């Protein structure tokens, strides 16, 4: 019998029974960046039964400083993060069922992804998606673990539907958003600390030791030697539209689903077709090769560079337009070259 998990099972709060429970659970990780790769690797090493990891982006050189599953070849080849993550995770533990999706998460996608899921881990840098996760969690009664980091600062909170305040409740009381790693930078120890908090809470949930869960919102600033744990139980609101008595799940409403968005902290606009479509990248490459720019392609995406812009087209029809934050300009470039 393999002793892969022997040291983990020697830890009494887990033990052999807890290990069996971990091996039967399904975790959804939304985002395959710094927090996503850290959590995914920890869960796979711990022997989770199934891991679904979803991300809409590809590996860039600036990711390698803190996104631990990726290597230089992934950045050189502009490999989708979910694909590169799946490759490394399978090499770490082939026993785990890994479902990697190159996908821009919206309400419809989330409702499909959470089927059979026991826990959701937030690893996105997009607040709109995070609020969708919050409402999906409440609607389907699935625990989720919020996490964010920037600079040397980090924050984490575990949300149990029906018990704890949800993220919507917290927004009016606790300062959560603002700066991004693309505007003020980030150091990897801040990432590792948030991952440690998220992953520890995840293991408690997976072994069903709910009494051991930290019922406080924790935040820290490693560089300035600050650490805070806030009791937020009293800010749960019965009037909250996400988790209150008369909930309407406002972040799942069709009108709140963004089709065109400026990506967090980057000179990049994402354009998502109203209807998901399968792009023929070979045909598109042939068409763009006559436009005077540079075309690069791998099995998952196509990159087209022209003048000061770069358009990256995914097989699902999404396009990232690098070199602008102006949505109108991005749409013009999209219709000029991609149509």
LUMMIKE-188282 format. One record per residue (C-alpha): residue in one letter; y, z, x. Coordinates in pm, 1 decimal, padded with zeros to 6 digits. Each point is the difference from the previous one (the first is absolute). Layout:
N
+---------+----------+----------+----------+
: residuo :       py :       pz :       px :
+---------+----------+----------+----------+
:       A :        Y :        Z :        X :
...
+---------+----------+----------+----------+
This chain:
339
+---------+----------+----------+----------+
: residuo :       py :       pz :       px :
+---------+----------+----------+----------+
:       X :  00000.0 :  00000.0 :  00000.0 :
:       X :  00342.2 : -00091.8 :  00136.8 :
:       X :  00224.2 :  00284.9 :  00114.9 :
:       X :  00316.7 : -00208.3 : -00054.5 :
:       X :  00151.4 :  00263.9 : -00231.1 :
:       X : -00165.4 :  00308.2 :  00153.2 :
:       X :  00321.9 :  00155.3 :  00130.7 :
:       X :  00176.6 : -00059.3 : -00329.3 :
:       X : -00288.2 :  00159.3 : -00191.2 :
:       X :  00011.9 :  00307.5 :  00224.3 :
:       X :  00345.6 :  00063.3 : -00146.0 :
:       X : -00093.4 :  00236.4 : -00285.8 :
:       X :  00249.6 : -00125.2 : -00262.7 :
:       X : -00173.8 : -00339.9 :  00024.4 :
:       X : -00360.7 :  00066.2 :  00096.9 :
:       X : -00290.2 : -00230.0 : -00095.1 :
:       X :  00086.5 :  00010.9 : -00371.2 :
:       X :  00359.6 : -00098.7 :  00065.6 :
:       X : -00112.3 : -00280.0 :  00228.6 :
:       X : -00215.4 : -00141.1 : -00278.3 :
:       X :  00297.6 :  00011.3 : -00235.1 :
:       X :  00222.0 : -00180.6 :  00253.4 :
:       X : -00264.3 : -00270.6 :  00029.7 :
:       X :  00012.5 : -00066.5 : -00374.7 :
:       X :  00378.3 : -00023.4 : -00037.2 :
:       X :  00232.2 : -00301.0 : -00018.0 :
:       X :  00351.1 :  00017.8 :  00146.9 :
:       X :  00278.9 : -00253.7 : -00045.5 :
:       X :  00253.2 : -00022.2 :  00285.0 :
:       X :  00315.0 : -00186.1 : -00103.6 :
:       X :  00151.8 : -00144.4 :  00317.3 :
:       X : -00154.4 : -00076.8 :  00338.7 :
:       X :  00289.5 :  00095.7 :  00224.5 :
:       X :  00031.8 :  00316.5 :  00205.3 :
:       X : -00105.9 :  00249.2 : -00267.8 :
:       X : -00252.9 : -00237.9 : -00149.1 :
:       X : -00185.6 : -00072.5 :  00321.7 :
:       X : -00003.0 :  00367.5 :  00099.5 :
:       X : -00135.9 :  00114.1 : -00335.3 :
:       X : -00247.5 : -00286.0 : -00021.9 :
:       X : -00145.1 :  00071.4 :  00342.1 :
:       X : -00030.5 :  00371.6 : -00074.0 :
:       X : -00174.0 : -00061.1 : -00331.9 :
:       X : -00240.7 : -00254.1 :  00147.7 :
:       X : -00087.7 :  00231.6 :  00287.4 :
:       X : -00054.7 :  00279.7 : -00255.1 :
:       X : -00252.3 : -00216.1 : -00186.9 :
:       X :  00174.3 : -00079.5 : -00326.4 :
:       X : -00221.3 : -00207.9 : -00228.0 :
:       X :  00248.2 : -00278.2 : -00072.8 :
:       X :  00346.5 : -00075.2 :  00129.9 :
:       X :  00228.6 : -00255.7 : -00158.7 :
:       X :  00301.1 : -00085.7 :  00214.5 :
:       X :  00271.1 : -00235.0 : -00121.4 :
:       X :  00303.8 : -00144.2 :  00175.8 :
:       X :  00226.4 : -00302.2 : -00045.3 :
:       X :  00118.9 : -00043.7 :  00359.6 :
:       X : -00130.7 : -00117.3 :  00336.8 :
:       X : -00005.8 :  00162.1 :  00344.2 :
:       X :  00314.1 : -00029.7 :  00212.5 :
:       X :  00066.0 :  00117.6 :  00355.4 :
:       X :  00221.9 :  00287.5 : -00117.3 :
:       X : -00297.3 :  00143.1 : -00191.9 :
:       X : -00213.2 :  00063.5 :  00308.1 :
:       X :  00197.1 :  00308.2 :  00108.9 :
:       X : -00129.8 :  00208.0 : -00292.5 :
:       X : -00246.4 : -00194.2 : -00218.9 :
:       X : -00318.2 :  00108.2 :  00168.0 :
:       X : -00259.9 : -00250.3 : -00118.9 :
:       X :  00175.7 : -00308.2 :  00138.2 :
:       X : -00006.3 : -00170.5 :  00339.4 :
:       X :  00211.9 : -00267.2 :  00170.5 :
:       X : -00220.2 : -00284.8 : -00120.6 :
:       X :  00073.2 :  00098.1 : -00361.0 :
:       X :  00373.1 : -00035.7 :  00062.0 :
:       X : -00040.5 : -00325.3 :  00191.6 :
:       X : -00202.9 : -00151.4 : -00282.7 :
:       X :  00216.0 :  00152.3 : -00278.5 :
:       X : -00315.5 :  00143.4 : -00152.1 :
:       X :  00039.7 :  00151.3 : -00347.7 :
:       X : -00008.2 :  00376.1 :  00038.6 :
:       X : -00275.4 :  00050.5 : -00255.0 :
:       X : -00223.7 : -00251.7 :  00179.7 :
:       X :  00061.6 :  00148.7 :  00344.6 :
:       X : -00050.0 :  00352.3 : -00136.3 :
:       X : -00330.5 : -00092.5 : -00162.5 :
:       X : -00129.6 : -00143.2 :  00327.6 :
:       X :  00078.9 :  00317.4 :  00198.1 :
:       X : -00119.6 :  00237.0 : -00272.1 :
:       X : -00334.2 : -00178.7 : -00027.7 :
:       X : -00042.5 :  00036.8 :  00376.2 :
:       X :  00069.2 :  00372.9 : -00032.8 :
:       X : -00245.8 :  00066.9 : -00283.4 :
:       X : -00213.6 : -00278.7 : -00141.5 :
:       X : -00143.3 :  00237.5 : -00261.7 :
:       X :  00326.7 :  00009.2 : -00198.0 :
:       X :  00063.0 : -00257.7 : -00271.5 :
:       X :  00341.0 : -00142.0 :  00091.8 :
:       X :  00189.7 : -00216.1 : -00247.9 :
:       X :  00307.7 : -00151.8 :  00167.0 :
:       X :  00254.4 : -00189.8 : -00209.7 :
:       X :  00285.8 : -00219.3 :  00122.6 :
:       X :  00209.6 :  00066.3 : -00304.6 :
:       X :  00347.0 :  00082.9 : -00124.4 :
:       X : -00058.5 :  00297.0 : -00224.7 :
:       X :  00144.5 : -00015.1 : -00349.4 :
:       X : -00090.6 :  00174.0 : -00323.4 :
:       X : -00277.8 : -00242.0 : -00093.4 :
:       X : -00149.8 :  00017.4 :  00349.0 :
:       X :  00011.7 :  00380.6 :  00004.1 :
:       X : -00169.6 :  00028.6 : -00337.0 :
:       X : -00285.1 : -00211.3 :  00134.3 :
:       X : -00016.4 :  00174.5 :  00337.7 :
:       X : -00028.5 :  00355.0 : -00138.0 :
:       X : -00320.9 : -00067.7 : -00192.2 :
:       X : -00254.6 :  00251.1 :  00128.3 :
:       X :  00247.1 :  00155.1 :  00246.6 :
:       X : -00007.9 :  00377.0 :  00059.5 :
:       X :  00319.7 :  00029.6 :  00206.5 :
:       X :  00306.1 : -00208.9 :  00086.6 :
:       X :  00180.1 :  00039.4 :  00331.5 :
:       X :  00359.0 : -00118.7 :  00022.8 :
:       X :  00063.9 : -00188.2 :  00322.8 :
:       X :  00269.9 : -00239.9 : -00114.0 :
:       X :  00361.5 : -00026.2 :  00112.9 :
:       X :  00103.2 : -00148.2 : -00334.2 :
:       X :  00139.6 :  00245.3 : -00253.0 :
:       X : -00055.5 : -00227.6 : -00301.7 :
:       X : -00371.4 : -00021.3 :  00079.7 :
:       X : -00010.9 :  00374.8 :  00058.3 :
:       X :  00141.7 :  00063.8 : -00347.6 :
:       X : -00256.5 : -00238.2 : -00149.2 :
:       X : -00273.4 :  00198.2 :  00177.4 :
:       X :  00146.3 :  00318.0 : -00148.0 :
:       X : -00022.0 : -00132.5 : -00355.4 :
:       X : -00342.8 : -00158.1 :  00052.8 :
:       X : -00120.5 :  00337.7 :  00128.9 :
:       X :  00123.1 :  00173.1 : -00314.6 :
:       X : -00130.4 : -00267.9 : -00236.7 :
:       X : -00353.0 : -00000.8 :  00144.7 :
:       X : -00000.5 :  00367.2 :  00109.7 :
:       X : -00072.2 : -00072.6 :  00365.9 :
:       X :  00133.9 :  00236.8 :  00270.3 :
:       X :  00228.0 : -00154.7 :  00259.3 :
:       X :  00155.7 :  00116.5 :  00326.0 :
:       X :  00358.8 : -00096.2 :  00074.2 :
:       X :  00106.6 : -00044.4 :  00359.7 :
:       X :  00296.0 : -00142.2 :  00190.4 :
:       X :  00146.2 :  00016.7 :  00348.8 :
:       X :  00301.1 : -00127.4 :  00193.2 :
:       X :  00143.7 :  00092.4 :  00338.9 :
:       X : -00161.1 :  00335.8 :  00078.4 :
:       X :  00004.0 :  00105.5 : -00365.9 :
:       X : -00290.1 :  00000.5 : -00243.8 :
:       X : -00087.1 :  00117.3 : -00349.4 :
:       X : -00317.3 :  00035.6 : -00205.7 :
:       X : -00095.6 :  00124.4 : -00344.2 :
:       X : -00321.5 : -00000.9 : -00201.1 :
:       X :  00027.8 : -00093.8 : -00368.5 :
:       X : -00265.6 :  00102.8 : -00251.6 :
:       X :  00053.4 : -00153.8 : -00345.2 :
:       X :  00031.3 :  00265.2 : -00268.8 :
:       X :  00060.1 :  00279.4 :  00253.7 :
:       X :  00276.2 : -00069.3 :  00249.8 :
:       X :  00342.7 : -00160.4 : -00032.8 :
:       X : -00016.6 : -00375.6 :  00053.7 :
:       X :  00224.4 : -00199.3 :  00232.4 :
:       X :  00229.1 : -00084.4 : -00291.5 :
:       X :  00053.8 :  00373.9 : -00056.9 :
:       X :  00085.7 :  00054.5 :  00366.0 :
:       X :  00260.9 : -00272.5 :  00031.2 :
:       X :  00282.7 :  00194.9 : -00162.3 :
:       X : -00060.3 :  00311.6 :  00210.4 :
:       X : -00147.5 : -00088.3 :  00339.5 :
:       X :  00164.9 : -00251.0 :  00239.4 :
:       X : -00273.7 : -00253.4 :  00070.2 :
:       X :  00126.1 : -00350.6 :  00078.2 :
:       X :  00272.8 : -00164.4 :  00206.9 :
:       X : -00057.2 : -00091.8 :  00363.5 :
:       X : -00277.3 : -00231.9 :  00116.8 :
:       X : -00180.5 : -00048.4 :  00330.1 :
:       X :  00160.7 : -00343.7 :  00022.1 :
:       X :  00348.7 :  00153.0 : -00000.6 :
:       X : -00036.3 :  00325.6 :  00196.5 :
:       X : -00336.7 : -00047.8 :  00170.5 :
:       X : -00307.9 :  00220.0 :  00006.0 :
:       X : -00216.8 :  00183.1 :  00252.4 :
:       X : -00376.7 :  00002.0 : -00034.7 :
:       X : -00038.7 :  00382.2 : -00002.5 :
:       X :  00187.3 :  00006.6 : -00332.7 :
:       X : -00251.7 : -00249.9 : -00136.4 :
:       X : -00292.7 :  00201.2 :  00131.9 :
:       X :  00131.8 :  00320.7 : -00156.5 :
:       X :  00038.3 : -00154.0 : -00346.9 :
:       X : -00345.7 : -00156.7 :  00030.3 :
:       X : -00143.1 :  00341.3 :  00091.3 :
:       X :  00150.9 :  00157.1 : -00311.4 :
:       X : -00110.6 : -00285.8 : -00226.0 :
:       X : -00348.6 : -00025.2 :  00145.1 :
:       X : -00065.5 :  00374.7 : -00018.9 :
:       X :  00103.5 :  00005.5 : -00366.3 :
:       X : -00215.8 : -00307.6 : -00059.3 :
:       X : -00309.2 :  00171.5 :  00141.5 :
:       X :  00062.7 :  00303.1 : -00222.6 :
:       X :  00011.8 : -00226.2 : -00306.1 :
:       X : -00306.4 : -00200.5 :  00106.2 :
:       X : -00212.5 :  00314.6 :  00041.4 :
:       X :  00152.8 :  00132.8 : -00325.2 :
:       X :  00149.6 :  00311.9 :  00159.3 :
:       X :  00309.2 : -00010.3 : -00220.5 :
:       X :  00077.8 :  00367.8 :  00053.0 :
:       X :  00070.1 : -00073.3 :  00366.3 :
:       X :  00263.4 : -00264.9 : -00073.8 :
:       X :  00349.7 :  00064.5 :  00130.7 :
:       X :  00213.5 :  00033.4 : -00311.4 :
:       X :  00327.0 : -00052.5 :  00185.8 :
:       X :  00204.9 : -00293.2 :  00118.4 :
:       X :  00002.4 :  00009.3 :  00379.3 :
:       X :  00263.6 : -00160.1 :  00222.8 :
:       X :  00070.6 :  00017.4 :  00371.0 :
:       X :  00215.9 : -00132.5 :  00281.1 :
:       X : -00204.0 :  00011.6 :  00318.9 :
:       X :  00286.8 : -00082.7 :  00235.6 :
:       X :  00222.2 :  00275.4 : -00139.8 :
:       X : -00284.4 :  00251.1 : -00036.7 :
:       X :  00038.6 :  00041.2 : -00374.8 :
:       X : -00271.5 :  00056.7 : -00258.7 :
:       X :  00037.0 :  00075.2 : -00371.1 :
:       X : -00240.7 :  00058.5 : -00288.5 :
:       X :  00157.1 : -00000.7 : -00346.1 :
:       X : -00159.2 :  00135.4 : -00316.6 :
:       X :  00076.6 : -00267.2 : -00259.3 :
:       X : -00218.7 :  00120.0 : -00289.8 :
:       X :  00298.9 :  00106.0 : -00209.1 :
:       X :  00161.9 : -00344.6 :  00001.5 :
:       X : -00275.6 : -00159.7 : -00206.6 :
:       X :  00180.8 : -00139.6 : -00304.0 :
:       X : -00149.1 : -00026.1 : -00347.2 :
:       X :  00259.2 : -00272.9 : -00065.3 :
:       X : -00115.4 : -00209.1 :  00298.6 :
:       X : -00075.1 : -00353.5 : -00114.5 :
:       X : -00281.7 : -00029.7 :  00255.3 :
:       X : -00188.6 :  00328.8 : -00045.8 :
:       X :  00168.6 :  00182.7 : -00288.4 :
:       X : -00099.7 :  00054.5 : -00361.7 :
:       X :  00123.6 : -00336.7 : -00125.3 :
:       X : -00067.8 : -00211.3 :  00306.4 :
:       X :  00077.8 : -00371.6 : -00004.5 :
:       X : -00080.8 : -00089.7 :  00365.3 :
:       X :  00336.8 : -00175.2 :  00058.1 :
:       X : -00098.1 : -00137.0 :  00340.3 :
:       X : -00281.6 : -00201.3 : -00156.4 :
:       X :  00235.7 : -00187.9 : -00233.3 :
:       X :  00008.9 : -00377.7 :  00048.2 :
:       X :  00377.7 : -00006.7 :  00048.1 :
:       X : -00033.0 :  00236.3 :  00298.1 :
:       X : -00238.3 : -00227.5 :  00190.0 :
:       X :  00190.5 : -00166.7 :  00281.8 :
:       X : -00084.1 : -00363.1 :  00075.7 :
:       X :  00259.1 : -00044.7 :  00275.9 :
:       X :  00084.3 :  00284.8 :  00235.6 :
:       X :  00163.1 :  00076.5 :  00333.9 :
:       X : -00263.3 :  00170.8 :  00213.0 :
:       X :  00078.5 :  00351.0 :  00111.4 :
:       X :  00237.5 :  00003.4 :  00298.7 :
:       X : -00072.0 : -00359.5 :  00102.8 :
:       X :  00183.3 : -00332.9 : -00004.9 :
:       X : -00274.6 : -00127.2 : -00225.2 :
:       X : -00025.5 : -00097.1 : -00364.9 :
:       X : -00332.4 : -00024.3 : -00180.5 :
:       X : -00035.3 : -00252.9 : -00281.3 :
:       X : -00299.7 :  00050.1 : -00224.5 :
:       X : -00090.5 : -00279.0 : -00245.1 :
:       X :  00003.5 :  00101.0 : -00368.6 :
:       X : -00365.4 : -00100.4 : -00017.8 :
:       X : -00238.5 :  00062.4 :  00288.7 :
:       X : -00119.4 : -00328.9 :  00144.4 :
:       X : -00233.4 : -00110.6 :  00276.5 :
:       X :  00196.8 : -00192.2 :  00262.2 :
:       X : -00161.9 : -00280.9 :  00194.7 :
:       X :  00135.0 :  00089.0 :  00342.0 :
:       X : -00130.1 : -00318.5 :  00164.4 :
:       X :  00192.4 : -00220.2 : -00241.8 :
:       X :  00310.6 :  00212.8 :  00039.3 :
:       X : -00026.2 : -00017.5 :  00380.8 :
:       X : -00018.9 : -00379.1 : -00015.2 :
:       X :  00305.4 : -00015.2 : -00226.5 :
:       X :  00206.5 :  00240.8 :  00210.9 :
:       X : -00090.6 : -00171.7 :  00328.0 :
:       X :  00232.7 : -00282.3 : -00106.3 :
:       X :  00295.7 :  00234.1 : -00057.6 :
:       X :  00094.5 :  00043.2 :  00365.4 :
:       X : -00103.4 :  00363.1 :  00045.8 :
:       X : -00296.4 :  00172.1 :  00166.6 :
:       X : -00317.8 :  00064.4 : -00196.6 :
:       X : -00260.2 :  00264.1 :  00095.5 :
:       X : -00302.8 :  00079.5 : -00211.1 :
:       X : -00300.3 :  00228.6 : -00022.0 :
:       X : -00260.4 :  00028.1 : -00280.1 :
:       X :  00218.2 :  00243.3 : -00194.4 :
:       X :  00360.3 : -00117.3 :  00031.7 :
:       X :  00232.7 : -00270.7 :  00123.2 :
:       X :  00318.5 :  00055.9 :  00201.2 :
:       X :  00281.0 : -00258.1 : -00003.9 :
:       X :  00297.8 :  00052.1 :  00233.6 :
:       X :  00315.0 : -00206.9 : -00039.5 :
:       X :  00346.6 :  00073.0 :  00140.3 :
:       X :  00064.0 :  00374.8 : -00043.3 :
:       X : -00264.4 :  00061.5 : -00264.6 :
:       X : -00375.0 :  00041.2 : -00017.9 :
:       X : -00196.5 : -00042.4 : -00322.4 :
:       X : -00343.5 :  00159.5 : -00017.7 :
:       X : -00219.9 : -00121.8 : -00286.6 :
:       X : -00310.1 :  00191.6 : -00110.1 :
:       X : -00296.8 : -00151.7 : -00180.4 :
:       X :  00094.0 :  00184.6 : -00320.8 :
:       X :  00331.9 : -00188.3 : -00009.9 :
:       X :  00225.8 :  00279.3 :  00125.6 :
:       X :  00265.1 : -00096.9 :  00253.3 :
:       X :  00180.8 :  00223.1 :  00249.0 :
:       X :  00330.3 : -00150.4 :  00107.4 :
:       X :  00111.1 :  00153.4 :  00330.2 :
:       X :  00358.9 : -00018.4 :  00123.2 :
:       X :  00188.4 :  00090.7 : -00317.3 :
:       X :  00062.6 :  00284.9 : -00242.1 :
:       X :  00172.8 : -00231.1 : -00245.4 :
:       X : -00229.7 : -00064.7 : -00295.1 :
:       X :  00195.2 : -00309.2 : -00109.0 :
:       X : -00029.9 : -00151.1 :  00349.1 :
:       X : -00369.7 :  00088.9 :  00010.9 :
:       X : -00059.7 : -00174.1 : -00332.2 :
:       X :  00181.5 : -00309.1 :  00126.2 :
:       X : -00220.4 : -00013.0 :  00309.9 :
:       X : -00309.9 :  00059.5 : -00211.7 :
:       X :  00075.6 : -00290.9 : -00234.1 :
:       X :  00107.3 : -00227.3 :  00285.1 :
:       X : -00317.3 :  00036.5 :  00204.0 :
:       X : -00269.4 :  00157.6 : -00217.8 :
:       X :  00089.5 : -00090.7 : -00355.0 :
+---------+----------+----------+----------+
